[in-house]
Amino acid sequence: MSGLYHVKCPNCGNEFNVNYSEWNSLSDTSLGLIFRWGPYSFSVKCPQCHKRERYHVTPEDAISQEGQPQD
């Protein structure tokens, strides 16, 4: 389950995309280090308010490179 996921910050409401991998923690130039908590859970800092939050996703939440949900 690696791919691009669209998430919403619960603190400020900012929506952004996260490139997440179930196998390892990644870094992103705009988001910093993405900490992997499990195959469906990670934490990342919001690029707007800079607060770190934990997000839970499923394979169905992945979006394609064109921004459309994957089937």
Secondary structure as GFF3:
##gff-version 3
##sequence-region A 1 71
A	DSSP	beta_strand	3	8	.	.	.	ID=ss1
A	DSSP	beta_strand	15	20	.	.	.	ID=ss2
A	DSSP	beta_strand	26	28	.	.	.	ID=ss3
A	DSSP	beta_strand	32	38	.	.	.	ID=ss4
A	DSSP	beta_strand	41	45	.	.	.	ID=ss5
A	DSSP	beta_strand	52	56	.	.	.	ID=ss6
A	DSSP	three_ten_helix	59	61	.	.	.	ID=ss7
A	DSSP	beta_strand	62	63	.	.	.	ID=ss8
###
